[in-house]
Amino acid sequence: MLFPGLSSLVIDGVTDTGTVVRVTARSVMALAACPRCGTESRRVHAWHLRHLADLPVAGRSVMVDLRVRRLVCGSAECPQRTFREQIPQLTQRCARRTMRLTSTIGQVAITLAGRAGAALLSRLGIAVSRSTLLRTLMALPLPPDPVPPVLSVDDVALRRGHRYMTMVIDPVTHRRIEVLPDRRAATLAAWLRDRPGIEVVCRDGSAAYAEAIAQGAPEAVQVSDRWHLWHGLGAAVEKIVIAHATCWRREPAARGAATTTAPPTRALGERTRARHAAVHELLGQGVGLLECARRLGWALNTVKRYARAATAEELVRPPRYGTTLVHPYRDHLRRRLTSDPTVPVTQLLAEIRELGYPGSANLLVRYLSQGRAQAERAVPAPRRLVAWIMTRPTDLPDYERVHLDDLLASCPHLTALVEHVRDFAGLLIARRGSQVKTWMNEVESSDLPALHAFVRGLRKDLPAVIAGLTLPYSNGPIEGANTKVKLLKRQMYGRAGFALLRQRILLS
């Protein structure tokens, strides 16, 4: 009962020394097979005493003093003249631990790695160093499972922005298949080429992975991940929302001011327009982008951003107002301004301070000058409006859905945009990939340049897009595996090499 792993032995005695329990045992096997030729033998050449550490009992270490035989091989042709017998499921050649203790150490090493694993095992009565723990982990055999016909590939950062590796999993069973040391197309292509029979490969929009799959598994169907398609559509929607902000973001007139926008925002808009005019003036003279950046003293990417915009209004972002200390008293201010538009700010300040306002007078003046107290609703930030557009209408609260409808009514471009987004969502949910060409043609007939760029990207990878909107496979499982890999990586504080990380990923 205390030593179930020693049931194949004859236990001659048990000694309790306080911290260590010593078990004296001997083998009773009649025959043992030669490790070189497999010939069974019972001819004893000598006896040996092995000292093996076993799983602890009641928090105390267990040491097994095992008496085993050295046998003579019965085959005259075998170069192995003598050999030491091994107890099945208990001993290994040259090992100083039982197989079940080694297995326990290996499982702890997979989960906790070095120092943390050694600390846990010491509390359980197993004294091993962190180096021994890692050596045991690296000696564990990898599962010999065959490569499935459906794969999912993605990159994982070893050091973000510097080094990446490629992970391959089974998207059906979520089993890790392989971890490659980089994300180059040649590496993945060579790995795929050595494993025929792959039918489907899921990936993101990476051109390198697309090229690798085409070279290494040309007959496999490439599946573009649906989440990445939806994410790319969201980025295009955000550009359109910002470009048409002058339509849907109609600020109420500020008190006593002739403009509808706060002074900092107006100054920023004037600077954007001046920069846009400067860039396009140089481009009209035949100056290249690099020379424009040199003359203006700006970064090349900044010049490209202004050059891509047909008008300056596409670059003028609406102001983003956050919640302030004045916001809880907005309804009171709105009622007072509606009943008496000429009420002094000092009186409003005194009234809301009686209601508990803890802020300053400058904060109140800025809030009123921005016209935020006079609006029926708080105008949403561009990203909030994008989130409303990208959400299923039935999932929006009633007040957000009504607010969205009011904003869309002021801009026909956004109305068309919402129709295209909801049509694409229907294709994605219902897996109607065969209709994506019709959707792209409808988008190209509308006046939405940012959405045209998204469609051009889809056309470059059209077979994979159609497969992604038709087949049930996606990169969702590998994204979850990437999150678990980040946990393993952070446990080792970036001090471990690729070989150790690969071993933990494939065994975890």
Secondary structure, DSSP 8 states (H G I E B T S, - for coil): ---GGGTTEEEEEEEE-SSEEEEEEEE--S-EE-TTT--EE--EEEEEEEEEEEEEETTEEEEEEEEEEEEE-S-TT-S--EEE---TTT--TT-SB-HHHHHHHHHHHHHH-SHHHHHHHHHTT----HHHHHHHHHHS--------SEEEEEEEEEETTTEEEEEEE-TTT--EEEEESS--HHHHHHHHHTSTT--EEEE-S-HHHHHHHHHH-TTSEEEE-HHHHHHHHHHHHHHHHHHTHHHH------TT-S-SS-HHHHHHHHHHHHHHHHHHHHHHTT--HHHHHHHHT--HHHHHHHHH-SSGGGT---------TTGGGHHHHHHHHHH-TT--HHHHHHHHHHTT--S-HHHHHHHHHTTTTT-SS----HHHHHHHHTS-GGGS-HHHHHHHHHHHHT-HHHHHHHHHHHHHHHHHHHT-GGGHHHHHHHHHTSS-HHHHHHHHHHHHTHHHHHHHTTSS--SHHHHHHHHHHHHHHHHTTT-S-HHHHHHHHHH-
